[in-house]
Amino acid sequence: MGVVQNAFIRNLYYGECMSRPVDVGELRVGGYMMIEGEPCRIVDIAKSKPGKHGSAKARIVAIGVFDGQKRQFVKPVDSGAEIPIIDKRPGQVFAVNPTGVQIMDLETYEYLDAPFPEEEDLKAKLTSGAEIEYWKILGRVKIVRVK
């Protein structure tokens, strides 16, 4: 790898390149986007046709990945939006603390702390030694599932 590629990968992992631009018209239901600085999963998109004096608009409804809050906004289809870069990684639960979970990444063997997941059935499956999948988004960690 060249120096530029190494710098890009380093920036990606240290959070400097955490989202990428895209047109609103390219967004799809089930995808992810940034609304008010928070990564959100898109649950509904309604597009209006262009009128006599204006361009086509898109009304997007999304739910926050970390807080579960419903957010919506209206923008022209040809305007820009940000898509978060989601790093999906395998891990293993190292320890379960009262404040959260300590995870060891199975590819890099680094340790990191993650909060407990919101889902009770997922929270009940977290024991020491359990293999999990976690997401790193904008420097934050979310446990998605237990393998």
C-alpha positions in Angstrom: 0.0 0.0 0.0 1.1 3.5 -0.7 1.4 6.3 1.8 -1.9 7.9 0.6 -3.8 4.6 1.1 -2.3 4.1 4.5 -3.3 7.6 5.5 -6.9 7.1 4.2 -7.3 3.9 6.2 -5.8 5.5 9.3 -8.2 8.4 8.9 -11.1 6.0 8.4 -10.4 4.2 11.6 -9.7 7.3 13.7 -12.9 8.9 12.7 -11.8 11.7 10.4 -13.7 10.3 7.3 -17.0 9.2 8.8 -19.5 10.0 6.1 -19.8 10.5 2.4 -21.9 12.8 0.3 -24.8 11.6 -1.9 -27.8 13.1 -3.7 -31.1 12.9 -1.8 -32.7 11.2 -4.9 -30.3 8.2 -4.5 -31.4 7.4 -1.0 -33.5 4.2 -0.5 -35.7 2.7 2.2 -33.6 0.5 4.5 -30.5 2.6 3.9 -28.7 5.0 6.3 -28.2 8.7 6.3 -27.3 11.6 8.7 -30.1 13.8 10.0 -29.1 16.5 12.5 -25.7 15.0 13.0 -27.1 11.6 14.0 -26.9 8.4 11.9 -30.4 7.2 11.1 -32.1 4.2 9.2 -34.5 5.3 6.5 -38.0 3.9 7.0 -40.0 5.9 4.5 -39.4 8.1 1.5 -42.1 10.1 -0.3 -41.2 11.9 -3.5 -43.3 14.7 -5.1 -43.2 15.5 -8.7 -41.7 18.8 -9.9 -44.3 21.6 -10.2 -44.6 24.7 -12.3 -42.3 26.8 -10.1 -40.2 24.3 -8.2 -38.2 21.1 -8.2 -39.2 17.7 -7.0 -39.0 17.2 -3.2 -38.3 14.2 -1.1 -39.9 13.7 2.4 -37.7 11.3 4.4 -38.6 9.6 7.7 -35.8 7.9 9.6 -35.1 6.4 13.0 -31.9 7.1 14.9 -29.5 4.2 15.2 -28.4 5.0 18.7 -31.3 6.8 20.3 -34.3 5.3 18.4 -35.8 8.8 17.9 -37.9 9.4 14.8 -36.7 12.2 12.6 -38.0 13.6 9.3 -37.1 16.3 6.8 -38.0 17.6 3.4 -35.3 18.5 0.8 -35.1 18.9 -3.0 -34.2 15.6 -4.7 -31.1 17.1 -6.3 -29.7 18.5 -3.1 -27.0 16.7 -1.1 -27.1 14.5 2.0 -24.6 12.6 4.1 -24.4 8.8 4.4 -22.5 7.5 7.5 -19.7 5.0 7.0 -20.7 1.9 9.0 -17.9 -0.4 10.0 -19.4 -3.8 10.7 -17.0 -5.9 12.7 -16.9 -9.3 14.6 -16.1 -9.3 18.3 -16.1 -11.3 21.4 -17.5 -10.2 24.8 -14.6 -10.0 27.2 -16.4 -8.8 30.3 -19.9 -7.6 31.2 -19.7 -4.6 33.6 -22.6 -2.8 35.3 -22.0 0.2 33.0 -21.6 -1.7 29.7 -19.8 -4.4 27.8 -16.1 -4.8 27.1 -15.5 -6.2 23.6 -12.4 -7.6 22.0 -12.3 -7.2 18.2 -11.6 -10.6 16.5 -9.7 -9.1 13.6 -7.4 -6.5 15.3 -7.6 -7.9 18.9 -8.1 -4.4 20.4 -10.4 -3.9 23.4 -13.2 -1.3 23.4 -16.2 -0.5 25.7 -19.7 -0.5 24.4 -23.0 0.4 26.1 -25.7 -2.2 26.7 -28.0 -2.7 23.7 -31.6 -1.4 24.0 -33.2 -4.8 23.1 -33.7 -7.0 26.2 -33.4 -10.3 24.5 -30.0 -9.2 23.0 -28.9 -7.9 26.4 -29.7 -11.2 28.0 -27.5 -13.2 25.6 -24.4 -11.1 26.4 -22.1 -13.3 28.5 -18.3 -13.6 28.6 -17.0 -15.4 25.6 -20.1 -14.8 23.4 -19.3 -13.9 19.8 -21.1 -10.8 18.6 -21.3 -8.4 15.6 -20.9 -4.7 16.4 -21.0 -1.5 14.4 -18.7 1.5 14.7 -20.4 4.6 13.4 -19.0 8.1 13.9 -16.7 6.8 16.6 -19.5 5.2 18.6 -20.1 1.5 19.1 -23.4 -0.4 18.9 -23.8 -4.2 19.5 -26.1 -5.5 16.8 -26.4 -9.2 17.3 -25.0 -12.3 19.1 -23.8 -15.0 16.8 
